[in-house]
Amino acid sequence: MNYYDLNAREFFDGTVNADMSPHYREFLSQIPENSHILDAGCGSGRDTLMFKSLGYEVTSIDGSMEMCKLASEYAGQDVIHLQFQEISFTQLFDGIWASASLLHVPSNELGIVLTKLKNSLKENGVLYASFKYGDFEGERNGRYFNDLTETTASEAFSDFEVIKTWITCDARKDRLDEKWVNILVKK
């Protein structure tokens, strides 16, 4: 999280305007209107603000204190400073949105984190997550990454019912050559 504390403004500026609307449609089609969403690893607060504007109740968390400050200001609500490993919600959310955030969890901790997220979901709750596409795991550009493929994503989320996996290009215009694996699962 030190990377995000040191580079919060740059990361905020580089992600706040990314168009995530196709992913929003996939995710929101699976949860009731005006329900409760956890924005897990909310970064800039872009998605929190979008969900709020559509009438959803949103709880937002991020592991970087500096990102929490920027996201709180941008989204107009408090963002909880919380690491994934510290999550202790119980059947609170209809949906969990984890866009480009769980990819920083090492593979040997991902199962524990996914169990915590699953416990945070109401019955039949839905979780969306995205990871850089590939099989790399380790430090890259000052951050830890755990890249996945469709197969390794389905394996990692095997305690859920997999609704869909799909590959997309990066939503940031300057990174269209980067691929992402997206997964939508149900409790």
ABEGO torsion letter per residue (X at the ends): XAAAAAAAAAAAAAAAABBAAAAAAAAAAABBBGBBBBBBGAEAGAAAAAAAAAGBBBBBBBABAAAAAAAAAAAGBBBBBBBAAABABBGABABBBBBGAAAABBAAAAAAAAAAAAAABBBGBBBBBBBBBEABBEBBGGBBBBBBBAAAAAAAAAABBBABBBBBBBABAAAAABBBBBBBBBX
